[in-house]
Amino acid sequence: MCGAGIPARPLNLPYCYAGRNARATIVSERRLDMSSAVRTPAVAGRFYPRRPDELVRDLHKYMPDDESGRVAAIGCVAPHAGYVFSGHVAGAVYARLEIPKHCVILCPNHTGAGVPLAIMTGAAWQTPLGSVAADTELGRNLLRRFPALEEDSVAHRSEHAIEVQLPFLQARRADLAFVPIAVGTSNFETLQKLGEALADAISEQPETVLIIASSDMNHYESDAITRIKDHKAIKRVLALDARGLWEVVMNEDIGMCGFGPAVAMLTAAKRLGATSAELVKYATSGDVSGDRDQVVGYAGIIVR
């Protein structure tokens, strides 16, 4: 389940468009020792290339090496489907951003495993490009501020929506440290409080922190319907309207799987002083596959 209001995936369609051979991974319920664990890749070779040389080639294709026009941002929305479908949208976002050393990445919990608000504060994440360190200090600060967050590796072990963001970030920032949070609740008050805790923790940091909301847009309806629904949601994001985004997703039955992470990101960004947002790129899976009957939408948005 991608989130509240999202229709069940038709059996002939890839899950969040990883590719035609994507399949669910059975999740072990054994928790890891957060002080020493390494989270190994769950979807390398399916959502993105497993071989480093092929991955670097694709990243260069999706992120032109042009430093002009890069901007500092408080937050962003980036899609998380297989790179063949949404890599060009995610790459357009990351190509425009100045990537700071510290990031928080929020994603929806697609697997349903683990706790509703799952954080990992001590585990490095491995990708084909190497290891990404945990931002332990920021993560523990968030845990203290927002007790609804829980240390939990189970929610993250087979979840793709944070993992697919990391190679883009690694390609731009070799010394990256980050906090991963999987969001499995659609309760507005909880999402709002999470965003407020994020803002308060980040405001104490001596360095810039980028908040990334990993989300695809509407799922498995026609291209025409998806574009209409998606732009209703995008309009609320561009207005920095966290409550409005939550309401339009719920009331208009928009299958935006990461609306929870986006609500939390917008709440935090506004609290941190954000005044504007920009739609960098929008597309649907039909632009790649040619299938306009059942598509997934992808939006890349920067919040400043």
Contacts in CASP RR format, 6 or more apart in sequence:
PFRMAT RR
TARGET T0000
AUTHOR 0000-0000-0000
METHOD contacts of the structure
MODEL  1
MCGAGIPARPLNLPYCYAGRNARATIVSERRLDMSSAVRTPAVAGRFYPR
RPDELVRDLHKYMPDDESGRVAAIGCVAPHAGYVFSGHVAGAVYARLEIP
KHCVILCPNHTGAGVPLAIMTGAAWQTPLGSVAADTELGRNLLRRFPALE
EDSVAHRSEHAIEVQLPFLQARRADLAFVPIAVGTSNFETLQKLGEALAD
AISEQPETVLIIASSDMNHYESDAITRIKDHKAIKRVLALDARGLWEVVM
NEDIGMCGFGPAVAMLTAAKRLGATSAELVKYATSGDVSGDRDQVVGYAG
IIVR
1 8 0 8 1.000
1 110 0 8 1.000
1 112 0 8 1.000
2 16 0 8 1.000
2 108 0 8 1.000
2 110 0 8 1.000
2 216 0 8 1.000
2 219 0 8 1.000
2 255 0 8 1.000
2 257 0 8 1.000
2 258 0 8 1.000
3 108 0 8 1.000
3 184 0 8 1.000
3 186 0 8 1.000
3 255 0 8 1.000
3 257 0 8 1.000
3 258 0 8 1.000
3 259 0 8 1.000
4 186 0 8 1.000
4 249 0 8 1.000
4 250 0 8 1.000
5 249 0 8 1.000
5 250 0 8 1.000
5 253 0 8 1.000
5 254 0 8 1.000
5 255 0 8 1.000
6 219 0 8 1.000
6 255 0 8 1.000
6 256 0 8 1.000
6 257 0 8 1.000
7 219 0 8 1.000
7 220 0 8 1.000
7 221 0 8 1.000
7 255 0 8 1.000
9 15 0 8 1.000
9 219 0 8 1.000
9 220 0 8 1.000
10 220 0 8 1.000
10 294 0 8 1.000
13 220 0 8 1.000
13 294 0 8 1.000
14 20 0 8 1.000
14 21 0 8 1.000
14 22 0 8 1.000
15 22 0 8 1.000
15 24 0 8 1.000
15 110 0 8 1.000
16 80 0 8 1.000
16 81 0 8 1.000
16 82 0 8 1.000
16 110 0 8 1.000
16 160 0 8 1.000
16 161 0 8 1.000
16 216 0 8 1.000
16 219 0 8 1.000
16 257 0 8 1.000
16 296 0 8 1.000
17 81 0 8 1.000
17 82 0 8 1.000
17 85 0 8 1.000
17 86 0 8 1.000
17 216 0 8 1.000
17 285 0 8 1.000
17 296 0 8 1.000
18 43 0 8 1.000
18 46 0 8 1.000
18 47 0 8 1.000
18 81 0 8 1.000
18 82 0 8 1.000
18 160 0 8 1.000
19 46 0 8 1.000
19 47 0 8 1.000
19 82 0 8 1.000
19 84 0 8 1.000
19 85 0 8 1.000
21 46 0 8 1.000
22 46 0 8 1.000
22 47 0 8 1.000
24 111 0 8 1.000
24 158 0 8 1.000
25 42 0 8 1.000
25 111 0 8 1.000
25 158 0 8 1.000
26 158 0 8 1.000
27 111 0 8 1.000
27 113 0 8 1.000
27 154 0 8 1.000
27 157 0 8 1.000
27 158 0 8 1.000
28 154 0 8 1.000
28 157 0 8 1.000
29 113 0 8 1.000
29 154 0 8 1.000
30 154 0 8 1.000
31 152 0 8 1.000
31 153 0 8 1.000
31 154 0 8 1.000
32 39 0 8 1.000
32 123 0 8 1.000
32 153 0 8 1.000
34 120 0 8 1.000
34 121 0 8 1.000
34 122 0 8 1.000
34 123 0 8 1.000
34 151 0 8 1.000
34 153 0 8 1.000
35 122 0 8 1.000
37 120 0 8 1.000
37 122 0 8 1.000
37 123 0 8 1.000
37 153 0 8 1.000
38 123 0 8 1.000
38 124 0 8 1.000
38 125 0 8 1.000
38 126 0 8 1.000
38 131 0 8 1.000
39 120 0 8 1.000
39 123 0 8 1.000
39 124 0 8 1.000
39 125 0 8 1.000
39 126 0 8 1.000
39 153 0 8 1.000
39 156 0 8 1.000
39 157 0 8 1.000
40 126 0 8 1.000
41 50 0 8 1.000
41 126 0 8 1.000
41 127 0 8 1.000
41 128 0 8 1.000
41 163 0 8 1.000
42 157 0 8 1.000
42 158 0 8 1.000
42 159 0 8 1.000
42 160 0 8 1.000
42 163 0 8 1.000
43 160 0 8 1.000
43 163 0 8 1.000
43 164 0 8 1.000
44 50 0 8 1.000
44 127 0 8 1.000
44 128 0 8 1.000
44 163 0 8 1.000
46 82 0 8 1.000
47 81 0 8 1.000
47 82 0 8 1.000
47 83 0 8 1.000
47 160 0 8 1.000
47 163 0 8 1.000
47 164 0 8 1.000
48 55 0 8 1.000
48 58 0 8 1.000
48 82 0 8 1.000
48 83 0 8 1.000
48 164 0 8 1.000
48 167 0 8 1.000
49 55 0 8 1.000
49 57 0 8 1.000
49 58 0 8 1.000
49 83 0 8 1.000
49 128 0 8 1.000
50 128 0 8 1.000
51 128 0 8 1.000
52 128 0 8 1.000
52 129 0 8 1.000
55 128 0 8 1.000
55 129 0 8 1.000
55 167 0 8 1.000
56 129 0 8 1.000
56 171 0 8 1.000
58 83 0 8 1.000
58 87 0 8 1.000
59 91 0 8 1.000
59 167 0 8 1.000
59 168 0 8 1.000
59 171 0 8 1.000
60 171 0 8 1.000
62 83 0 8 1.000
62 87 0 8 1.000
62 88 0 8 1.000
62 90 0 8 1.000
62 91 0 8 1.000
62 92 0 8 1.000
62 95 0 8 1.000
62 168 0 8 1.000
63 91 0 8 1.000
63 94 0 8 1.000
63 95 0 8 1.000
63 168 0 8 1.000
63 171 0 8 1.000
63 172 0 8 1.000
64 95 0 8 1.000
66 95 0 8 1.000
69 96 0 8 1.000
70 95 0 8 1.000
70 96 0 8 1.000
70 97 0 8 1.000
70 98 0 8 1.000
71 96 0 8 1.000
71 97 0 8 1.000
71 98 0 8 1.000
71 302 0 8 1.000
71 304 0 8 1.000
72 97 0 8 1.000
72 98 0 8 1.000
72 100 0 8 1.000
72 208 0 8 1.000
72 304 0 8 1.000
73 97 0 8 1.000
73 98 0 8 1.000
73 210 0 8 1.000
73 302 0 8 1.000
73 303 0 8 1.000
73 304 0 8 1.000
74 210 0 8 1.000
74 211 0 8 1.000
74 268 0 8 1.000
74 269 0 8 1.000
74 272 0 8 1.000
74 273 0 8 1.000
74 274 0 8 1.000
74 303 0 8 1.000
74 304 0 8 1.000
75 210 0 8 1.000
75 211 0 8 1.000
75 212 0 8 1.000
75 213 0 8 1.000
75 265 0 8 1.000
75 269 0 8 1.000
75 274 0 8 1.000
75 302 0 8 1.000
75 303 0 8 1.000
75 304 0 8 1.000
76 93 0 8 1.000
76 97 0 8 1.000
76 210 0 8 1.000
76 211 0 8 1.000
76 212 0 8 1.000
76 213 0 8 1.000
76 265 0 8 1.000
76 300 0 8 1.000
76 301 0 8 1.000
76 302 0 8 1.000
76 303 0 8 1.000
77 93 0 8 1.000
77 212 0 8 1.000
77 213 0 8 1.000
77 215 0 8 1.000
77 237 0 8 1.000
77 262 0 8 1.000
77 265 0 8 1.000
77 299 0 8 1.000
77 300 0 8 1.000
77 301 0 8 1.000
77 303 0 8 1.000
78 89 0 8 1.000
78 90 0 8 1.000
78 91 0 8 1.000
78 93 0 8 1.000
78 94 0 8 1.000
78 165 0 8 1.000
78 168 0 8 1.000
78 212 0 8 1.000
78 213 0 8 1.000
78 214 0 8 1.000
78 215 0 8 1.000
78 300 0 8 1.000
79 86 0 8 1.000
79 87 0 8 1.000
79 89 0 8 1.000
79 90 0 8 1.000
79 214 0 8 1.000
79 215 0 8 1.000
79 216 0 8 1.000
79 217 0 8 1.000
79 297 0 8 1.000
79 298 0 8 1.000
79 299 0 8 1.000
79 300 0 8 1.000
80 86 0 8 1.000
80 90 0 8 1.000
80 107 0 8 1.000
80 160 0 8 1.000
80 161 0 8 1.000
80 162 0 8 1.000
80 164 0 8 1.000
80 165 0 8 1.000
80 214 0 8 1.000
80 215 0 8 1.000
80 216 0 8 1.000
81 87 0 8 1.000
81 164 0 8 1.000
81 216 0 8 1.000
81 285 0 8 1.000
81 296 0 8 1.000
81 298 0 8 1.000
82 164 0 8 1.000
83 90 0 8 1.000
83 164 0 8 1.000
84 288 0 8 1.000
85 285 0 8 1.000
85 288 0 8 1.000
85 289 0 8 1.000
85 296 0 8 1.000
85 298 0 8 1.000
86 216 0 8 1.000
86 283 0 8 1.000
86 285 0 8 1.000
86 296 0 8 1.000
86 298 0 8 1.000
88 281 0 8 1.000
88 283 0 8 1.000
89 280 0 8 1.000
89 281 0 8 1.000
89 282 0 8 1.000
89 283 0 8 1.000
89 298 0 8 1.000
89 299 0 8 1.000
89 300 0 8 1.000
90 164 0 8 1.000
90 165 0 8 1.000
90 168 0 8 1.000
90 298 0 8 1.000
90 300 0 8 1.000
91 168 0 8 1.000
92 280 0 8 1.000
92 281 0 8 1.000
92 300 0 8 1.000
93 280 0 8 1.000
93 281 0 8 1.000
93 300 0 8 1.000
93 301 0 8 1.000
93 302 0 8 1.000
94 168 0 8 1.000
94 169 0 8 1.000
94 171 0 8 1.000
94 172 0 8 1.000
96 280 0 8 1.000
96 302 0 8 1.000
97 172 0 8 1.000
97 210 0 8 1.000
97 302 0 8 1.000
99 169 0 8 1.000
99 172 0 8 1.000
99 173 0 8 1.000
99 176 0 8 1.000
99 210 0 8 1.000
100 173 0 8 1.000
100 207 0 8 1.000
100 208 0 8 1.000
100 209 0 8 1.000
100 210 0 8 1.000
101 173 0 8 1.000
101 175 0 8 1.000
101 176 0 8 1.000
101 177 0 8 1.000
101 207 0 8 1.000
101 208 0 8 1.000
102 135 0 8 1.000
102 138 0 8 1.000
102 177 0 8 1.000
102 178 0 8 1.000
102 205 0 8 1.000
102 207 0 8 1.000
102 208 0 8 1.000
102 209 0 8 1.000
102 210 0 8 1.000
103 135 0 8 1.000
103 169 0 8 1.000
103 176 0 8 1.000
103 177 0 8 1.000
103 178 0 8 1.000
103 179 0 8 1.000
103 209 0 8 1.000
103 210 0 8 1.000
103 211 0 8 1.000
103 212 0 8 1.000
104 135 0 8 1.000
104 138 0 8 1.000
104 178 0 8 1.000
104 179 0 8 1.000
104 181 0 8 1.000
104 198 0 8 1.000
104 202 0 8 1.000
104 209 0 8 1.000
104 210 0 8 1.000
104 211 0 8 1.000
104 212 0 8 1.000
105 162 0 8 1.000
105 165 0 8 1.000
105 178 0 8 1.000
105 179 0 8 1.000
105 180 0 8 1.000
105 181 0 8 1.000
105 212 0 8 1.000
105 214 0 8 1.000
106 181 0 8 1.000
106 182 0 8 1.000
106 183 0 8 1.000
106 211 0 8 1.000
106 212 0 8 1.000
106 213 0 8 1.000
106 214 0 8 1.000
106 260 0 8 1.000
106 261 0 8 1.000
106 264 0 8 1.000
106 265 0 8 1.000
107 159 0 8 1.000
107 161 0 8 1.000
107 162 0 8 1.000
107 180 0 8 1.000
107 181 0 8 1.000
107 182 0 8 1.000
107 183 0 8 1.000
107 214 0 8 1.000
107 215 0 8 1.000
107 258 0 8 1.000
107 261 0 8 1.000
108 161 0 8 1.000
108 182 0 8 1.000
108 183 0 8 1.000
108 184 0 8 1.000
108 214 0 8 1.000
108 215 0 8 1.000
108 257 0 8 1.000
108 258 0 8 1.000
108 260 0 8 1.000
108 261 0 8 1.000
109 116 0 8 1.000
109 118 0 8 1.000
109 155 0 8 1.000
109 159 0 8 1.000
109 182 0 8 1.000
109 183 0 8 1.000
109 184 0 8 1.000
110 159 0 8 1.000
110 160 0 8 1.000
110 161 0 8 1.000
110 257 0 8 1.000
111 155 0 8 1.000
111 158 0 8 1.000
111 159 0 8 1.000
112 155 0 8 1.000
112 184 0 8 1.000
113 154 0 8 1.000
113 155 0 8 1.000
113 157 0 8 1.000
113 158 0 8 1.000
113 159 0 8 1.000
114 152 0 8 1.000
114 154 0 8 1.000
114 155 0 8 1.000
115 150 0 8 1.000
115 152 0 8 1.000
115 154 0 8 1.000
115 155 0 8 1.000
116 148 0 8 1.000
116 183 0 8 1.000
116 184 0 8 1.000
116 185 0 8 1.000
117 146 0 8 1.000
117 148 0 8 1.000
117 149 0 8 1.000
117 150 0 8 1.000
117 181 0 8 1.000
117 182 0 8 1.000
117 183 0 8 1.000
117 184 0 8 1.000
117 185 0 8 1.000
117 190 0 8 1.000
117 194 0 8 1.000
118 149 0 8 1.000
118 150 0 8 1.000
118 151 0 8 1.000
118 152 0 8 1.000
118 153 0 8 1.000
118 154 0 8 1.000
118 155 0 8 1.000
118 156 0 8 1.000
118 181 0 8 1.000
118 182 0 8 1.000
118 184 0 8 1.000
119 139 0 8 1.000
119 142 0 8 1.000
119 143 0 8 1.000
119 149 0 8 1.000
119 150 0 8 1.000
119 151 0 8 1.000
119 152 0 8 1.000
119 179 0 8 1.000
119 180 0 8 1.000
119 181 0 8 1.000
120 134 0 8 1.000
120 151 0 8 1.000
120 152 0 8 1.000
120 153 0 8 1.000
120 156 0 8 1.000
120 179 0 8 1.000
120 180 0 8 1.000
121 134 0 8 1.000
121 136 0 8 1.000
121 139 0 8 1.000
121 140 0 8 1.000
121 143 0 8 1.000
121 151 0 8 1.000
121 179 0 8 1.000
122 134 0 8 1.000
122 136 0 8 1.000
123 134 0 8 1.000
123 153 0 8 1.000
124 131 0 8 1.000
124 132 0 8 1.000
124 133 0 8 1.000
124 134 0 8 1.000
125 131 0 8 1.000
125 132 0 8 1.000
125 134 0 8 1.000
125 162 0 8 1.000
125 163 0 8 1.000
125 166 0 8 1.000
125 178 0 8 1.000
125 180 0 8 1.000
126 132 0 8 1.000
127 163 0 8 1.000
127 166 0 8 1.000
127 167 0 8 1.000
127 170 0 8 1.000
128 167 0 8 1.000
129 166 0 8 1.000
129 167 0 8 1.000
129 170 0 8 1.000
129 171 0 8 1.000
130 170 0 8 1.000
132 166 0 8 1.000
132 169 0 8 1.000
132 170 0 8 1.000
132 176 0 8 1.000
132 177 0 8 1.000
132 178 0 8 1.000
133 176 0 8 1.000
133 177 0 8 1.000
133 178 0 8 1.000
134 177 0 8 1.000
134 178 0 8 1.000
134 179 0 8 1.000
135 177 0 8 1.000
135 178 0 8 1.000
135 179 0 8 1.000
138 179 0 8 1.000
138 201 0 8 1.000
138 202 0 8 1.000
138 205 0 8 1.000
138 209 0 8 1.000
139 179 0 8 1.000
139 201 0 8 1.000
141 201 0 8 1.000
141 204 0 8 1.000
142 149 0 8 1.000
142 179 0 8 1.000
142 181 0 8 1.000
142 197 0 8 1.000
142 198 0 8 1.000
142 201 0 8 1.000
143 149 0 8 1.000
143 151 0 8 1.000
145 197 0 8 1.000
145 200 0 8 1.000
145 201 0 8 1.000
146 193 0 8 1.000
146 194 0 8 1.000
146 197 0 8 1.000
148 190 0 8 1.000
148 193 0 8 1.000
148 194 0 8 1.000
149 181 0 8 1.000
149 194 0 8 1.000
149 197 0 8 1.000
152 182 0 8 1.000
155 182 0 8 1.000
155 184 0 8 1.000
156 162 0 8 1.000
156 180 0 8 1.000
156 182 0 8 1.000
159 182 0 8 1.000
161 182 0 8 1.000
161 214 0 8 1.000
161 215 0 8 1.000
161 257 0 8 1.000
161 258 0 8 1.000
162 180 0 8 1.000
162 182 0 8 1.000
162 214 0 8 1.000
164 214 0 8 1.000
165 212 0 8 1.000
165 214 0 8 1.000
166 176 0 8 1.000
166 178 0 8 1.000
169 176 0 8 1.000
169 178 0 8 1.000
170 176 0 8 1.000
181 194 0 8 1.000
181 261 0 8 1.000
183 191 0 8 1.000
183 194 0 8 1.000
183 258 0 8 1.000
183 260 0 8 1.000
183 261 0 8 1.000
183 264 0 8 1.000
185 191 0 8 1.000
185 260 0 8 1.000
186 246 0 8 1.000
186 250 0 8 1.000
186 259 0 8 1.000
186 260 0 8 1.000
188 243 0 8 1.000
188 246 0 8 1.000
188 263 0 8 1.000
191 242 0 8 1.000
191 246 0 8 1.000
191 260 0 8 1.000
191 263 0 8 1.000
191 264 0 8 1.000
191 267 0 8 1.000
192 242 0 8 1.000
192 243 0 8 1.000
192 263 0 8 1.000
192 264 0 8 1.000
192 267 0 8 1.000
194 264 0 8 1.000
194 267 0 8 1.000
195 264 0 8 1.000
195 265 0 8 1.000
195 267 0 8 1.000
195 268 0 8 1.000
195 271 0 8 1.000
196 267 0 8 1.000
196 268 0 8 1.000
196 271 0 8 1.000
198 211 0 8 1.000
198 264 0 8 1.000
198 265 0 8 1.000
198 267 0 8 1.000
198 268 0 8 1.000
199 267 0 8 1.000
199 268 0 8 1.000
199 269 0 8 1.000
199 271 0 8 1.000
199 272 0 8 1.000
200 271 0 8 1.000
202 209 0 8 1.000
202 211 0 8 1.000
202 268 0 8 1.000
202 272 0 8 1.000
203 272 0 8 1.000
211 265 0 8 1.000
211 268 0 8 1.000
211 269 0 8 1.000
212 265 0 8 1.000
213 258 0 8 1.000
213 260 0 8 1.000
213 261 0 8 1.000
213 262 0 8 1.000
213 264 0 8 1.000
213 265 0 8 1.000
214 258 0 8 1.000
214 261 0 8 1.000
215 256 0 8 1.000
215 257 0 8 1.000
215 258 0 8 1.000
215 259 0 8 1.000
215 260 0 8 1.000
215 261 0 8 1.000
215 262 0 8 1.000
215 299 0 8 1.000
216 256 0 8 1.000
216 257 0 8 1.000
216 258 0 8 1.000
216 296 0 8 1.000
216 297 0 8 1.000
216 298 0 8 1.000
217 226 0 8 1.000
217 229 0 8 1.000
217 230 0 8 1.000
217 233 0 8 1.000
217 234 0 8 1.000
217 254 0 8 1.000
217 255 0 8 1.000
217 256 0 8 1.000
217 296 0 8 1.000
217 297 0 8 1.000
217 298 0 8 1.000
217 299 0 8 1.000
218 225 0 8 1.000
218 226 0 8 1.000
218 229 0 8 1.000
218 230 0 8 1.000
218 233 0 8 1.000
218 254 0 8 1.000
218 255 0 8 1.000
218 256 0 8 1.000
218 296 0 8 1.000
218 297 0 8 1.000
219 255 0 8 1.000
219 257 0 8 1.000
219 296 0 8 1.000
219 297 0 8 1.000
220 294 0 8 1.000
220 295 0 8 1.000
220 296 0 8 1.000
221 229 0 8 1.000
221 294 0 8 1.000
221 295 0 8 1.000
222 292 0 8 1.000
222 293 0 8 1.000
222 294 0 8 1.000
222 295 0 8 1.000
223 284 0 8 1.000
223 286 0 8 1.000
223 292 0 8 1.000
223 293 0 8 1.000
223 295 0 8 1.000
224 292 0 8 1.000
226 284 0 8 1.000
226 295 0 8 1.000
226 296 0 8 1.000
226 297 0 8 1.000
227 284 0 8 1.000
229 252 0 8 1.000
229 253 0 8 1.000
229 254 0 8 1.000
229 255 0 8 1.000
230 254 0 8 1.000
230 256 0 8 1.000
230 282 0 8 1.000
230 297 0 8 1.000
230 299 0 8 1.000
231 282 0 8 1.000
232 248 0 8 1.000
232 252 0 8 1.000
232 254 0 8 1.000
233 245 0 8 1.000
233 248 0 8 1.000
233 249 0 8 1.000
233 252 0 8 1.000
233 254 0 8 1.000
233 256 0 8 1.000
233 259 0 8 1.000
233 299 0 8 1.000
234 279 0 8 1.000
234 282 0 8 1.000
234 299 0 8 1.000
234 301 0 8 1.000
235 248 0 8 1.000
236 244 0 8 1.000
236 245 0 8 1.000
236 248 0 8 1.000
237 245 0 8 1.000
237 262 0 8 1.000
237 266 0 8 1.000
237 277 0 8 1.000
237 299 0 8 1.000
237 301 0 8 1.000
237 303 0 8 1.000
238 277 0 8 1.000
238 278 0 8 1.000
238 279 0 8 1.000
238 301 0 8 1.000
239 277 0 8 1.000
240 266 0 8 1.000
240 269 0 8 1.000
240 270 0 8 1.000
240 274 0 8 1.000
240 275 0 8 1.000
240 276 0 8 1.000
240 277 0 8 1.000
240 303 0 8 1.000
241 266 0 8 1.000
242 262 0 8 1.000
242 263 0 8 1.000
242 264 0 8 1.000
242 266 0 8 1.000
242 267 0 8 1.000
242 270 0 8 1.000
243 263 0 8 1.000
245 259 0 8 1.000
245 262 0 8 1.000
245 263 0 8 1.000
245 266 0 8 1.000
246 259 0 8 1.000
246 260 0 8 1.000
246 263 0 8 1.000
248 254 0 8 1.000
249 255 0 8 1.000
249 256 0 8 1.000
249 259 0 8 1.000
256 262 0 8 1.000
265 303 0 8 1.000
266 274 0 8 1.000
266 303 0 8 1.000
269 303 0 8 1.000
274 303 0 8 1.000
274 304 0 8 1.000
275 304 0 8 1.000
276 303 0 8 1.000
276 304 0 8 1.000
277 301 0 8 1.000
277 302 0 8 1.000
277 303 0 8 1.000
277 304 0 8 1.000
278 301 0 8 1.000
278 302 0 8 1.000
278 304 0 8 1.000
279 299 0 8 1.000
279 300 0 8 1.000
279 301 0 8 1.000
280 300 0 8 1.000
280 301 0 8 1.000
280 302 0 8 1.000
281 298 0 8 1.000
281 299 0 8 1.000
281 300 0 8 1.000
282 297 0 8 1.000
282 298 0 8 1.000
282 299 0 8 1.000
282 300 0 8 1.000
283 297 0 8 1.000
283 298 0 8 1.000
284 295 0 8 1.000
284 296 0 8 1.000
284 297 0 8 1.000
284 298 0 8 1.000
285 291 0 8 1.000
285 295 0 8 1.000
285 296 0 8 1.000
285 297 0 8 1.000
285 298 0 8 1.000
286 292 0 8 1.000
286 295 0 8 1.000
289 295 0 8 1.000
END
